[in-house]
Each structure stands twice: as C-alpha cells, then as structure tokens.
Amino acid sequence: MKKRPVFRIKGLRRRWLINTVGVVSALGLVCVLVVTMIFSAYYYSTMEADMRYRARTTTEFFADYINQSYNEYYQSCITYAQTFEDKNNIELQFIDASGRIVASSHGSWSGTSPTTTDIAAAIKNRSIEKFAGENPATGERILAVSSPMIYSNGEVIGVLRYVTSTAIMDIQIAYVAMYSMLALLVVLGVVLFSSNYYIHTILNPLSEIIDKAKRIAGGS
C-alpha cells in the first residue's frame, strides 16, 4: 500500500514533465526560429539598402563621364575602382554590356566574368537589381547589387556592380541562433526545476492524503 502513491507520483511526474517541457520546447523553438529570421532579414536588408545607396550615388556621379569617349570613360572607371576606400569589405566592379569586367577595386580582374542574375536584369530592366545567394563561380554566398550605366543616347553601355561576401553576416546570424538556443535551454532548466519543486511540495503530500483517505474509507 505504501508504494502506490510513489508509482502514482512517478506517472504523474512523467506526464507533467512531458506536457510542460514539450509545450515549452515547441514554443521556444518557434521563438528561436522567429528571432533568427528577424535578425537575418535585418542584416540582409541593411546591407542591401547600403549597397543600393552606393550604387545609385556612384552611378549618378559617373553620369558626367559617360559622355566622354570610351577610352576616357574606361580610364575613369579604373581610377575610381583603384581609389575605392571600402575595398576590403565590398568589391566595386564596372561591367560592360557583354558582361565582361572592365575594372574592379580588387586590382586584377582577369578571369571568369560574373554570371549572377542581377547583371542581366539591370541591363534589361534599366533599374538597380540585386542578387543574394551562392556565387556560381566560387560557391561562396554573396550579396550583389547592379546599377545600369546609361549613355546619353539611352543605350545601356554597362553595369556598375557592388558585391560582398555574406560570410560575416551568416556568422552573426548563427551566433544569434546559438544564443537563442542557450536562452531556451536556460528556460527549460527553470521549467524542470519548478516542475519538480511543484511535484515534491504539493502533489506528493496530496497523494499521501488521498491514499490515507482511501484506506480509512476501506475500514483501516
């Protein structure tokens, strides 16, 4: 007779913990996912807005050079790319209408020309276009913004393109997810502790009272 409340408490504890921890874990995982998505959207949207601003202002600056001869314009692109101050974080590229890089802030630009969709879209739509994803040439995750460079006769003669690796942003997003998971584990620890305290301080005495009441009712 004395073991019955122990077994009853064990079953009750198991059901209580499964229900409580299950609900908290599910809600916590949803919160971790939402927080990670919010920070991811914030980082990417902030970087994209900055690159769009750079592309627009730089394109407006070069509008004065487009009326020059092609050689003069080509030299202006090279000079501007070589003196680009933020070259350690963002690459500035000048791409002609055929997709070939004619100048880059990385110095040497010989090799495979970029094939991301932002370049063709900028030329076709005559508007600033973006690309976020895996670089087909290197497999690296990048964010790129391309702005069309339009000649005085209305012809698109090339694209001004800013491109950067998203590795740092992805690491920051991973840290946000990791810290969120750690916070969830702390919450689960508190829930487990409070649940065990509740069971030992309330349910155990209550179960003993019920058991004794049953024995008295049975004639003990």
C-alpha positions in Angstrom: 0.0 0.0 0.0 2.8 2.5 0.7 4.3 2.1 -2.7 1.1 3.0 -4.6 1.5 6.8 -4.2 5.1 6.5 -5.3 4.1 4.8 -8.5 1.3 7.3 -9.0 3.6 10.2 -8.5 6.1 8.8 -10.9 3.5 8.5 -13.6 2.1 12.0 -12.8 5.6 13.4 -12.8 6.3 11.8 -16.2 3.1 13.1 -17.8 3.6 16.6 -16.2 7.2 16.9 -17.4 6.4 15.6 -20.9 3.5 18.0 -21.3 5.2 21.0 -19.8 8.6 20.5 -21.4 7.0 19.6 -24.7 4.9 22.8 -24.9 7.8 25.0 -23.7 10.2 23.4 -26.1 7.9 23.8 -29.1 7.1 27.4 -28.2 10.8 28.0 -27.6 11.9 26.6 -30.9 9.3 28.7 -32.7 10.7 31.8 -30.9 14.3 30.9 -31.8 13.3 30.5 -35.4 11.4 33.8 -35.4 14.2 35.7 -33.7 16.8 34.2 -36.1 14.6 35.1 -39.2 14.1 38.7 -37.9 17.8 39.3 -37.4 18.6 37.6 -40.7 16.2 39.9 -42.5 17.5 42.9 -40.6 21.2 42.2 -41.5 20.5 41.5 -45.2 18.1 44.4 -45.7 20.5 46.8 -44.0 23.4 45.6 -46.2 21.2 45.7 -49.3 20.0 49.2 -48.6 23.6 50.4 -48.1 24.7 48.8 -51.4 21.7 50.2 -53.3 22.6 53.7 -52.0 26.2 53.3 -53.0 25.2 52.0 -56.5 22.7 54.9 -57.0 25.0 57.6 -55.9 28.0 56.2 -57.8 26.0 55.8 -61.0 24.9 59.4 -60.7 28.5 60.5 -60.2 29.6 58.7 -63.3 26.8 60.1 -65.4 29.1 63.0 -66.2 31.8 60.7 -67.5 29.5 58.6 -69.8 29.5 61.4 -72.4 33.3 61.1 -72.8 35.0 58.7 -75.2 35.1 55.1 -74.3 38.8 55.2 -73.5 38.4 58.2 -71.3 35.4 56.6 -69.6 37.4 53.3 -69.2 40.3 55.1 -67.5 37.9 56.9 -65.2 36.4 53.6 -64.1 39.9 52.1 -63.4 40.9 55.2 -61.4 37.7 55.2 -59.4 38.0 51.5 -58.7 41.6 51.7 -57.6 40.8 54.6 -55.2 37.7 52.9 -53.8 38.1 53.3 -50.0 35.9 50.4 -48.8 37.6 47.8 -51.0 38.4 45.5 -48.0 34.7 44.9 -47.4 32.9 45.4 -50.7 34.2 44.9 -54.3 33.3 47.6 -56.8 33.1 46.3 -60.4 32.5 48.0 -63.8 31.0 45.6 -66.3 30.3 46.2 -70.0 27.1 45.4 -71.8 28.5 41.9 -72.8 29.1 41.0 -69.1 32.9 41.4 -69.1 34.6 43.1 -66.1 36.4 46.3 -67.3 37.5 47.5 -63.9 37.5 46.2 -60.3 38.5 47.5 -56.9 40.3 44.2 -56.3 43.0 45.2 -58.7 43.3 42.3 -61.1 40.0 41.4 -62.7 41.1 38.9 -65.4 39.3 35.6 -65.4 35.7 34.4 -65.4 33.1 37.2 -65.6 30.3 37.1 -63.1 27.1 35.3 -64.2 24.7 36.2 -61.5 21.2 37.3 -62.5 21.5 40.9 -61.2 23.7 41.9 -64.1 21.4 40.9 -66.9 18.3 42.1 -65.0 19.9 45.5 -64.5 20.6 45.8 -68.3 17.2 44.5 -69.3 15.1 46.4 -66.8 17.3 49.5 -66.7 17.0 49.6 -62.9 19.0 48.6 -59.8 18.8 44.9 -59.3 20.1 42.6 -56.5 21.3 39.0 -56.2 21.6 37.1 -52.9 22.8 33.5 -52.9 25.6 31.3 -54.0 28.2 32.6 -56.4 28.1 30.1 -59.4 31.8 30.5 -60.0 33.1 30.1 -56.4 30.3 28.6 -54.4 30.6 31.4 -51.9 27.5 33.1 -50.6 27.3 36.7 -51.8 25.1 39.8 -51.9 25.4 41.8 -55.1 23.7 45.0 -56.4 23.9 46.1 -60.0 23.0 49.5 -61.4 22.8 50.2 -65.2 25.0 52.9 -66.7 23.0 54.6 -69.5 24.7 56.6 -72.3 23.3 59.9 -73.4 21.5 58.3 -76.3 19.6 56.0 -74.0 21.8 52.9 -74.6 22.9 50.8 -71.6 26.7 50.6 -72.0 27.4 48.7 -68.9 26.7 48.0 -65.2 28.2 49.3 -62.0 28.1 46.5 -59.5 28.8 46.2 -55.8 29.4 42.7 -54.4 30.3 41.4 -51.0 30.6 38.1 -49.2 27.8 37.3 -46.7 30.1 35.1 -44.6 30.4 37.6 -41.7 26.6 38.2 -41.7 25.9 34.5 -41.7 28.3 34.0 -38.8 26.5 36.8 -36.9 23.1 35.2 -37.6 24.5 31.8 -36.4 25.6 33.5 -33.2 22.1 34.9 -32.7 20.6 31.4 -33.2 23.1 29.9 -30.8 22.4 32.5 -28.1 18.7 32.0 -28.6 19.1 28.2 -28.1 21.1 28.8 -25.0 18.4 31.0 -23.6 15.9 28.3 -24.4 17.9 25.7 -22.5 18.0 28.0 -19.5 14.2 28.4 -19.7 13.8 24.6 -19.9 16.1 24.2 -16.9 14.0 26.6 -14.9 10.8 24.8 -16.0 12.2 21.4 -15.0 13.3 22.8 -11.6 9.9 24.4 -10.9 8.0 21.3 -12.1 10.0 19.1 -9.7 9.5 21.5 -6.9 5.8 21.6 -7.6 5.5 17.8 -7.6 7.5 17.3 -4.4 5.9 20.1 -2.4 2.3 19.8 -3.5 1.5 16.6 -5.3 3.4 14.2 -3.0 1.6 15.3 0.2 -1.7 15.4 -1.7 -1.2 11.9 -3.0 -0.5 10.7 0.5 -3.6 12.3 1.9 -5.7 10.7 -0.8 -4.2 7.3 -0.2 -4.8 7.5 3.6 -8.4 8.7 2.9 -9.0 5.6 0.8 -7.6 3.3 3.5 -9.8 4.9 6.1 -12.8 4.5 3.8 -11.8 0.9 3.4 -12.0 0.3 7.2 -8.4 0.8 8.2 
